[in-house]
């Protein structure tokens, strides 16, 4: 009779997200993760050659979880605002996951051009040309500036250095978009 696998890869990834949410990325190691799950490290290393391999899979799994969250808020008629709002809201609701995704070494490094050129950012930029009646270069500049503004806002929320409501987040993002569209007046 075949042995039943008690801890699947999917189980480790789901529990890995819960661990990050509870303990933070800085606490992630094989021993503490497995203690959190309630197993030895053996089942983890049956699926993964190393903790780095697990972290790579976890990064992809966390990205999907984040995208699922974001897409609940996206409205293509107001793509820039809704995706920016969702990004900041993610920091408010899941500060440890936001930290892992965007403030640690976990996601890796990219240039600004690489950020703009990613497949998931291109639909936003293209939609902005229609919404705001601007060119692609203008949309890229606006997206870049709003993205880094919202990242600063989200980082302060994530770190607990400011306390804001969803209404304030909405106001701040709409305000910066309007100011940038008017040339920073």
Secondary structure, 3 states (H helix, E strand, C coil): CCCCCCCCHHHHHHHHHHHHHHHCHHHCCHHHHHHHHCCCHHHHHHHCCCHHHHHHHHHHHHHHHHHHHHHCCCCHHHHHHHHHHHHHHHHHHCHHHHHHHHHCCCCCCCCHHHHHHCHHHHHHHHHHHHHCCCCHHHHHHHHHHHHHHHHHHHHHHHHCCCCCCHHHHHHHHHHHHHHHHCCCC
